Amino acid sequence: MKSSEIKIAVGLNENNLPTEIKWSAEDGKVENKDAAAFLLSIWDPLEKNTMKVDLWTKDMTVEEMKQFFHQSLLSMADTFEKATGENLICEDLRDYCIHFAEKMEILPK
């Protein structure tokens, strides 16, 4: 059986706040690439529960976080539609993403 690794390394300051994030994915040919944030959700099939880790560096701006969440929500709609075929609810989620972008004032001008 083939396996693949995705690695995330988090540099911390003296207060254990993330100062840098680097990630690597051998199958994606990504090595030690800088990141400012990540959202990791893992489904535990035994507990029927989501385990998660959300980290961002102290230098990530609020504007970047708004864009990161907007893009993450859109990506989740795409993934959910691909996994379930539930296109109507995914269109609703995309509509919400437009509302989110308007409220966060991040739509292109």
N, C-alpha and C positions, 0 to 999 in steps of 0.2 A: 504494500500500500504506500502510495506517495504521500508525503507531508510537506508543508510549507510553513515558514515562520514569518510573522510580522512582529517587529520589535519596536518598542517605544522606550526611549530613555529620557528621563526628566531630571534636569539639573535644578537643585534647590539652593536657596540662600540660607542664611543662618536662622531664619524664622520658618524654614521649611516651605516657603512660597516658591512656586515654579519660576525659574529665571530663564530656562531654555527647554525646548522639547525637540528631540531628534527622532526620526523614525526611519525604519528600513523594512523593505519587503522584497525578499529574494525573487519571487515570481514576477513582481512588477518592475524588477531591475531598479529599485529605489534603494539608495544607500546613504544613511546618515543625513537625511534631508531635514532642513529646519521646518518647524511648525510653531504656531503661536497658540494653538488650542486643539483639543480633541474631545469628542464625546464618544464614549465606548459603552454600548449596551449589549449585554450577553443574556440570552434566555436560558434559564435553568429549567430543563424539562421535568425534573423531579419535584421541584418546589413550585413549578408553574408561576415563576416570578422573574422579573428582570433585575439583573445586577448591573450596576453602572458605575463608571468613573468619568467625571467631567473635570478637565483641568485646562487652565489657560495661564499664559505667562503674565507676569505683573506689568509688562510693557504693552500688552494688547489693549488697543483703545476701545472705547465704548462704540464708536462708529464701526470698527472692525467686528466687534461682537454682534452688532445688529445685522451686519451683512452675513456673518457666519451662521447665525440662527436662521435667517431668511433662506439662505442657500441649503442649509441642512433640512429645513422643513420641506422645501421643494423636492429635495432628493428623497426624503422619506415617502412623499406621495408617489414618486416614480417607482421606488422599490416596492411599496405596498401594492401598487397596481400590477406590477410585473409578477409578484408572488401570488396574488389572489385573484386577479382579473376584475376586481371591484372598481371599475372605472368611474362610476357615478360619485361615490364618496371621495375618490381621489380628486375629481374635479372640484368638489366642495372644498377639499383641503387646499387645492391650488388657489381657489377664490379667496380663502382665508389668507393665504400667503400674500396676495395682492393687497388685501386690507392691512396686513402686518407691515408690508413695505411702505404703504401710504402713511400709516401711523408713525412709523419710525423715520419717515422722510428720507428713505434710501432709494427711491425710484430714480432712474436716470432722468436728467432734465432735458 
